[in-house]
C-alpha cells in the first residue's frame, strides 16, 4: 500500500499546532500528523501529515495559506524494508579504540578494538550520528590522557552506547538514565546483547532526579548527549553532581550553539578542555575546576 507525506514549515508553536489540528479534518483523513520544532536554530516548526491515499492538495494549499505556512510538499513514499535499508546504510563506525557495529557486521570486528554491538533497528545512538561519535572520541581522548573513572553517569542515555563504552574500559559504578521508559528498556536490551548485564545500572530519571544517581554523586565523568536547551537547564545540577577535577562530555549541540553552552557551564565552574565539530554538531569536553 503506498504512503504519502505532506510537509510544510512555519513560524511559531501555536500556529503549527493549529495547522496540525486543522489537517485532521481533511478528506481523505491523514493516518498521522506530526508537529515538531526544527533543531537547526531557525525557529521554524515542521508540520507533516501521513496518508494511505493521495491527499487533497487543494485543501492542503488552502490550509497553508490560512495559517501562514509554506506550500505543502507532497511526496509518495516507496514501500521499503527500513531495517534492511538501515543495515545497508549503517556501516561499522570506529571512534578511536571503539568499534560500533550491528550484528550483521560481526565478522568485521578488527583485532584490538573495543566492540560495542548496537542493532541497526535502534538507530539513535549507533555512533553514526555526529553527537554520539563525538562523545566516543572525547572518551577515547580521556583514556589517552590516563584518566580513570570510578563513577560514571550517562544522562539521557538512549541506547546506552556511551555507558557501555565506559564500562568496557573502567571497573566502577556506571549508571545510565533516560527520561523515556522505552529508552531504558532499549539500554537494558543492548547490555544483554553485549554480554554486559550488571556492568551498567539503567534507570528512568529526569536529569539527576533518582535516588541511585543522588547516592553515587559526585561523579568522575558525566555524559549528556541531549540538546542545547536541556543542557543549559541542566548546567547547575550537572556541575553540582560532578566532582572537583571531574569531566563532562556534552553533545547534541549545533556548532553555532556551542559558545552559549560553554558560557553557561563556565559560570558553574566547568571549562572546556576539548571541542570537536563533526558535521553540524559540536561535542564539548569540560573539566570542573578543583
C-alpha positions as a Markdown table, in Angstrom:
| # | Residue | x | y | z |
|---|---|---|---|---|
| 1 | Unk | 0.0 | 0.0 | 0.0 |
| 2 | Unk | 1.5 | 3.4 | -1.0 |
| 3 | Unk | 2.1 | 6.0 | 1.7 |
| 4 | Unk | 2.0 | 9.8 | 1.0 |
| 5 | Unk | 3.5 | 12.6 | 3.1 |
| 6 | Unk | 2.6 | 16.2 | 3.1 |
| 7 | Unk | 5.2 | 18.5 | 4.8 |
| 8 | Unk | 5.4 | 22.2 | 5.4 |
| 9 | Unk | 7.1 | 24.7 | 7.8 |
| 10 | Unk | 6.0 | 27.8 | 9.5 |
| 11 | Unk | 7.0 | 30.1 | 12.4 |
| 12 | Unk | 5.6 | 29.6 | 15.9 |
| 13 | Unk | 4.4 | 26.7 | 18.0 |
| 14 | Unk | 0.7 | 27.9 | 18.4 |
| 15 | Unk | 0.4 | 28.4 | 14.6 |
| 16 | Unk | 2.0 | 25.0 | 13.9 |
| 17 | Unk | -0.3 | 23.2 | 16.4 |
| 18 | Unk | -3.3 | 25.0 | 14.9 |
| 19 | Unk | -2.4 | 23.8 | 11.4 |
| 20 | Unk | -1.9 | 20.3 | 12.6 |
| 21 | Unk | -5.3 | 20.3 | 14.2 |
| 22 | Unk | -6.9 | 21.7 | 11.0 |
| 23 | Unk | -5.3 | 18.9 | 9.0 |
| 24 | Unk | -7.2 | 16.3 | 11.0 |
| 25 | Unk | -10.4 | 17.5 | 9.2 |
| 26 | Unk | -9.0 | 16.8 | 5.7 |
| 27 | Unk | -10.6 | 14.1 | 3.4 |
| 28 | Unk | -9.1 | 11.6 | 2.9 |
| 29 | Unk | -8.1 | 11.6 | 6.5 |
| 30 | Unk | -4.4 | 11.5 | 7.4 |
| 31 | Unk | -3.3 | 8.4 | 9.3 |
| 32 | Unk | -1.0 | 10.5 | 11.4 |
| 33 | Unk | 0.1 | 14.1 | 12.0 |
| 34 | Unk | 3.4 | 15.4 | 13.4 |
| 35 | Unk | 4.3 | 18.8 | 14.7 |
| 36 | Unk | 8.0 | 19.3 | 15.5 |
| 37 | Unk | 10.3 | 22.2 | 16.3 |
| 38 | Unk | 13.2 | 22.1 | 13.9 |
| 39 | Unk | 16.6 | 21.6 | 15.6 |
| 40 | Unk | 18.6 | 23.9 | 13.3 |
| 41 | Unk | 18.1 | 27.1 | 15.4 |
| 42 | Unk | 15.9 | 28.6 | 12.7 |
| 43 | Unk | 12.8 | 28.9 | 15.0 |
| 44 | Unk | 10.7 | 27.1 | 12.4 |
| 45 | Unk | 8.2 | 24.3 | 13.1 |
| 46 | Unk | 7.6 | 21.4 | 10.7 |
| 47 | Unk | 4.1 | 20.1 | 10.3 |
| 48 | Unk | 3.6 | 16.8 | 8.5 |
| 49 | Unk | 0.7 | 14.5 | 7.5 |
| 50 | Unk | 0.8 | 10.9 | 6.5 |
| 51 | Unk | -1.8 | 9.4 | 4.2 |
| 52 | Unk | -2.6 | 6.0 | 2.7 |
| 53 | Unk | -4.4 | 7.7 | -0.1 |
| 54 | Unk | -3.3 | 10.6 | -2.3 |
| 55 | Unk | -4.1 | 13.7 | -0.1 |
| 56 | Unk | -6.3 | 16.7 | -1.2 |
| 57 | Unk | -3.6 | 19.0 | -2.5 |
| 58 | Unk | -6.1 | 21.9 | -3.0 |
| 59 | Unk | -7.2 | 21.5 | 0.6 |
| 60 | Unk | -3.6 | 21.5 | 1.8 |
| 61 | Unk | -2.8 | 24.6 | -0.2 |
| 62 | Unk | -5.8 | 26.4 | 1.4 |
| 63 | Unk | -4.7 | 25.4 | 4.9 |
| 64 | Unk | -1.1 | 26.5 | 4.3 |
| 65 | Unk | -2.4 | 29.9 | 3.1 |
| 66 | Unk | -4.8 | 30.3 | 6.1 |
| 67 | Unk | -2.0 | 29.5 | 8.6 |
| 68 | Unk | 0.9 | 31.4 | 7.0 |
| 69 | Unk | 2.8 | 28.3 | 6.2 |
| 70 | Unk | 4.9 | 27.5 | 3.1 |
| 71 | Unk | 3.2 | 25.4 | 0.4 |
| 72 | Unk | 2.9 | 21.8 | 1.3 |
| 73 | Unk | 5.4 | 19.4 | -0.4 |
| 74 | Unk | 3.5 | 16.2 | -1.2 |
| 75 | Unk | 5.5 | 13.0 | -1.9 |
| 76 | Unk | 4.8 | 9.3 | -2.4 |
| 77 | Unk | 6.9 | 7.2 | -0.1 |
| 78 | Unk | 8.0 | 3.9 | -1.7 |
| 79 | Unk | 7.5 | 0.7 | 0.2 |
| 80 | Unk | 10.8 | -0.1 | 1.9 |
| 81 | Unk | 12.1 | -2.7 | 4.3 |
| 82 | Unk | 13.5 | 0.0 | 6.6 |
| 83 | Unk | 15.5 | -2.2 | 8.9 |
| 84 | Unk | 17.2 | -3.9 | 5.9 |
| 85 | Unk | 17.8 | -0.4 | 4.4 |
| 86 | Unk | 19.4 | 0.9 | 7.6 |
| 87 | Unk | 21.6 | -2.2 | 7.8 |
| 88 | Unk | 22.9 | -1.4 | 4.4 |
| 89 | Unk | 23.5 | 2.3 | 5.1 |
| 90 | Unk | 24.9 | 2.0 | 8.6 |
| 91 | Unk | 28.4 | 0.6 | 8.2 |
| 92 | Unk | 30.5 | 0.0 | 11.3 |
| 93 | Unk | 32.0 | 3.1 | 13.0 |
| 94 | Unk | 35.4 | 3.4 | 14.5 |
| 95 | Unk | 35.9 | 6.1 | 17.2 |
| 96 | Unk | 39.5 | 5.7 | 18.4 |
| 97 | Unk | 39.7 | 2.4 | 20.2 |
| 98 | Unk | 35.9 | 1.8 | 20.0 |
| 99 | Unk | 34.2 | -0.1 | 17.2 |
| 100 | Unk | 30.4 | 0.3 | 17.0 |
| 101 | Unk | 28.6 | -2.3 | 14.8 |
| 102 | Unk | 25.4 | -4.2 | 14.1 |
| 103 | Unk | 25.2 | -8.0 | 14.4 |
| 104 | Unk | 25.2 | -8.2 | 10.6 |
| 105 | Unk | 28.7 | -6.8 | 10.6 |
| 106 | Unk | 30.0 | -9.1 | 13.4 |
| 107 | Unk | 32.6 | -10.6 | 11.0 |
| 108 | Unk | 34.2 | -7.2 | 10.5 |
| 109 | Unk | 35.4 | -6.7 | 14.1 |
| 110 | Unk | 39.1 | -5.6 | 13.9 |
| 111 | Unk | 41.6 | -7.0 | 16.3 |
| 112 | Unk | 42.5 | -4.8 | 19.2 |
| 113 | Unk | 39.3 | -2.7 | 19.0 |
| 114 | Unk | 36.7 | -2.5 | 21.8 |
| 115 | Unk | 33.4 | -3.8 | 20.4 |
| 116 | Unk | 30.0 | -2.2 | 21.0 |
| 117 | Unk | 27.1 | -4.0 | 19.5 |
| 118 | Unk | 24.1 | -1.8 | 18.7 |
| 119 | Unk | 21.4 | -3.1 | 16.4 |
| 120 | Unk | 20.5 | -1.1 | 13.3 |
| 121 | Unk | 16.8 | -1.1 | 14.3 |
| 122 | Unk | 17.9 | 1.1 | 17.3 |
| 123 | Unk | 19.4 | 3.8 | 15.1 |
| 124 | Unk | 19.7 | 6.7 | 17.5 |
| 125 | Unk | 22.9 | 6.3 | 19.4 |
| 126 | Unk | 24.6 | 3.8 | 17.0 |
| 127 | Unk | 27.7 | 6.0 | 16.7 |
| 128 | Unk | 26.8 | 7.2 | 13.2 |
| 129 | Unk | 25.3 | 10.5 | 14.4 |
| 130 | Unk | 27.9 | 13.2 | 14.9 |
| 131 | Unk | 26.9 | 13.7 | 18.5 |
| 132 | Unk | 27.4 | 10.1 | 19.6 |
| 133 | Unk | 30.6 | 9.7 | 17.6 |
| 134 | Unk | 31.9 | 12.9 | 19.1 |
| 135 | Unk | 31.2 | 11.6 | 22.7 |
| 136 | Unk | 33.1 | 8.4 | 22.0 |
| 137 | Unk | 36.1 | 10.3 | 20.6 |
| 138 | Unk | 36.1 | 12.5 | 23.7 |
| 139 | Unk | 36.1 | 9.4 | 25.9 |
| 140 | Unk | 38.9 | 8.0 | 23.8 |
| 141 | Unk | 40.9 | 11.2 | 24.4 |
| 142 | Unk | 40.4 | 10.9 | 28.2 |
| 143 | Unk | 41.7 | 7.4 | 28.0 |
| 144 | Unk | 44.8 | 8.6 | 26.1 |
| 145 | Unk | 45.4 | 11.0 | 28.9 |
| 146 | Unk | 45.3 | 8.3 | 31.5 |
| 147 | Unk | 42.0 | 9.4 | 33.1 |
| 148 | Unk | 40.3 | 6.8 | 35.3 |
| 149 | Unk | 36.6 | 6.9 | 36.0 |
| 150 | Unk | 35.3 | 5.1 | 39.1 |
| 151 | Unk | 31.8 | 6.7 | 39.0 |
| 152 | Unk | 30.2 | 7.5 | 35.6 |
| 153 | Unk | 26.7 | 8.7 | 34.7 |
| 154 | Unk | 25.2 | 8.7 | 31.2 |
| 155 | Unk | 22.3 | 11.2 | 31.4 |
| 156 | Unk | 19.7 | 10.8 | 28.5 |
| 157 | Unk | 21.4 | 7.6 | 27.6 |
| 158 | Unk | 19.3 | 6.4 | 24.6 |
| 159 | Unk | 20.9 | 3.1 | 23.5 |
| 160 | Unk | 23.4 | 3.4 | 26.4 |
| 161 | Unk | 26.3 | 3.1 | 24.0 |
| 162 | Unk | 28.3 | 5.7 | 25.9 |
| 163 | Unk | 27.7 | 4.0 | 29.3 |
| 164 | Unk | 28.7 | 0.7 | 27.7 |
| 165 | Unk | 31.9 | 2.2 | 26.3 |
| 166 | Unk | 32.8 | 3.4 | 29.8 |
| 167 | Unk | 32.1 | 0.0 | 31.2 |
| 168 | Unk | 34.3 | -1.6 | 28.7 |
| 169 | Unk | 37.3 | 0.3 | 29.9 |
| 170 | Unk | 36.7 | 1.0 | 33.6 |
| 171 | Unk | 35.7 | -1.0 | 36.6 |
| 172 | Unk | 33.4 | 1.0 | 38.7 |
| 173 | Unk | 29.9 | 2.3 | 39.2 |
| 174 | Unk | 28.3 | 3.2 | 35.9 |
| 175 | Unk | 24.7 | 4.5 | 35.7 |
| 176 | Unk | 22.7 | 5.1 | 32.5 |
| 177 | Unk | 19.5 | 7.1 | 32.8 |
| 178 | Unk | 16.8 | 8.3 | 30.5 |
| 179 | Unk | 13.5 | 10.1 | 30.9 |
| 180 | Unk | 11.9 | 7.7 | 28.4 |
| 181 | Unk | 10.9 | 4.3 | 29.8 |
| 182 | Unk | 11.3 | 2.8 | 26.3 |
| 183 | Unk | 14.9 | 4.1 | 26.1 |
| 184 | Unk | 15.7 | 2.4 | 29.4 |
| 185 | Unk | 14.3 | -0.9 | 28.0 |
| 186 | Unk | 16.5 | -0.5 | 24.9 |
| 187 | Unk | 19.5 | 0.2 | 27.0 |
| 188 | Unk | 18.9 | -3.0 | 29.1 |
| 189 | Unk | 18.5 | -5.0 | 25.8 |
| 190 | Unk | 21.8 | -3.6 | 24.5 |
| 191 | Unk | 23.6 | -4.6 | 27.7 |
| 192 | Unk | 22.3 | -8.1 | 27.4 |
| 193 | Unk | 23.3 | -8.3 | 23.7 |
| 194 | Unk | 26.8 | -7.2 | 24.6 |
| 195 | Unk | 27.0 | -9.7 | 27.5 |
| 196 | Unk | 27.3 | -6.8 | 29.9 |
| 197 | Unk | 24.4 | -7.4 | 32.3 |
| 198 | Unk | 25.3 | -6.0 | 35.7 |
| 199 | Unk | 28.0 | -3.7 | 34.5 |
| 200 | Unk | 25.7 | -0.7 | 33.9 |
| 201 | Unk | 22.7 | 0.1 | 36.0 |
| 202 | Unk | 19.8 | 1.5 | 33.9 |
| 203 | Unk | 17.4 | 4.0 | 35.5 |
| 204 | Unk | 14.4 | 6.1 | 34.5 |
| 205 | Unk | 15.0 | 9.6 | 35.6 |
| 206 | Unk | 14.6 | 13.3 | 34.6 |
| 207 | Unk | 18.1 | 14.7 | 35.0 |
| 208 | Unk | 19.5 | 13.6 | 38.3 |
| 209 | Unk | 16.1 | 13.1 | 39.9 |
| 210 | Unk | 16.7 | 9.5 | 41.0 |
| 211 | Unk | 17.8 | 8.2 | 44.4 |
| 212 | Unk | 20.5 | 5.9 | 42.9 |
| 213 | Unk | 22.0 | 8.8 | 41.0 |
| 214 | Unk | 22.0 | 11.0 | 44.1 |
| 215 | Unk | 23.6 | 8.3 | 46.2 |
| 216 | Unk | 26.5 | 7.8 | 43.8 |
| 217 | Unk | 27.3 | 11.5 | 43.2 |
| 218 | Unk | 29.7 | 13.2 | 42.8 |
| 219 | Unk | 30.8 | 11.5 | 39.5 |
| 220 | Unk | 34.2 | 11.4 | 37.8 |
| 221 | Unk | 32.6 | 11.6 | 34.4 |
| 222 | Unk | 29.1 | 12.6 | 33.2 |
| 223 | Unk | 27.9 | 12.1 | 29.7 |
| 224 | Unk | 24.9 | 14.3 | 28.5 |
| 225 | Unk | 24.2 | 13.8 | 24.8 |
| 226 | Unk | 20.9 | 15.7 | 24.6 |
| 227 | Unk | 20.1 | 19.1 | 23.1 |
| 228 | Unk | 21.2 | 22.7 | 23.9 |
| 229 | Unk | 18.1 | 23.7 | 25.8 |
| 230 | Unk | 18.1 | 20.8 | 28.2 |
| 231 | Unk | 21.9 | 21.0 | 28.6 |
| 232 | Unk | 21.7 | 24.7 | 29.6 |
| 233 | Unk | 18.8 | 24.0 | 32.0 |
| 234 | Unk | 20.8 | 21.1 | 33.5 |
| 235 | Unk | 24.1 | 23.0 | 34.0 |
| 236 | Unk | 23.7 | 23.8 | 37.7 |
| 237 | Unk | 22.6 | 20.3 | 38.6 |
| 238 | Unk | 25.1 | 18.5 | 36.4 |
| 239 | Unk | 28.1 | 20.5 | 37.7 |
| 240 | Unk | 26.9 | 20.0 | 41.3 |
| 241 | Unk | 26.9 | 16.3 | 40.7 |
| 242 | Unk | 30.4 | 16.3 | 39.2 |
| 243 | Unk | 33.4 | 16.0 | 41.5 |
| 244 | Unk | 36.1 | 18.7 | 41.5 |
| 245 | Unk | 38.5 | 17.8 | 38.7 |
| 246 | Unk | 35.9 | 15.6 | 37.1 |
| 247 | Unk | 34.9 | 15.7 | 33.4 |
| 248 | Unk | 31.7 | 16.2 | 31.5 |
| 249 | Unk | 31.2 | 15.2 | 27.9 |
| 250 | Unk | 28.3 | 17.2 | 26.3 |
| 251 | Unk | 26.8 | 16.9 | 22.9 |
| 252 | Unk | 23.6 | 17.4 | 21.0 |
| 253 | Unk | 24.8 | 20.9 | 20.3 |
| 254 | Unk | 24.7 | 22.6 | 17.0 |
| 255 | Unk | 28.0 | 24.3 | 16.1 |
| 256 | Unk | 26.6 | 27.8 | 16.4 |
| 257 | Unk | 25.2 | 27.0 | 19.8 |
| 258 | Unk | 28.4 | 25.7 | 21.4 |
| 259 | Unk | 29.6 | 29.1 | 22.7 |
| 260 | Unk | 26.4 | 29.6 | 24.6 |
| 261 | Unk | 26.7 | 26.2 | 26.3 |
| 262 | Unk | 30.4 | 26.9 | 27.1 |
| 263 | Unk | 29.5 | 30.2 | 28.7 |
| 264 | Unk | 26.8 | 28.7 | 30.9 |
| 265 | Unk | 28.9 | 25.9 | 32.1 |
| 266 | Unk | 31.8 | 28.2 | 32.8 |
| 267 | Unk | 29.6 | 30.1 | 35.2 |
| 268 | Unk | 29.3 | 26.9 | 37.2 |
| 269 | Unk | 33.0 | 26.1 | 37.2 |
| 270 | Unk | 33.3 | 23.7 | 34.3 |
| 271 | Unk | 35.6 | 24.9 | 31.5 |
| 272 | Unk | 36.3 | 23.4 | 28.1 |
| 273 | Unk | 39.5 | 21.3 | 27.5 |
| 274 | Unk | 38.5 | 19.9 | 24.1 |
| 275 | Unk | 36.0 | 20.9 | 21.4 |
| 276 | Unk | 35.2 | 18.8 | 18.4 |
| 277 | Unk | 33.0 | 19.6 | 15.4 |
| 278 | Unk | 31.6 | 16.7 | 13.4 |
| 279 | Unk | 29.4 | 17.9 | 10.6 |
| 280 | Unk | 26.9 | 20.4 | 12.1 |
| 281 | Unk | 27.4 | 19.1 | 15.6 |
| 282 | Unk | 29.8 | 20.1 | 18.4 |
| 283 | Unk | 30.9 | 17.9 | 21.3 |
| 284 | Unk | 32.4 | 19.6 | 24.4 |
| 285 | Unk | 34.8 | 18.0 | 26.9 |
| 286 | Unk | 34.7 | 20.1 | 30.1 |
| 287 | Unk | 36.6 | 19.8 | 33.4 |
| 288 | Unk | 35.3 | 21.1 | 36.7 |
| 289 | Unk | 37.7 | 23.3 | 38.5 |
| 290 | Unk | 39.4 | 21.8 | 41.6 |
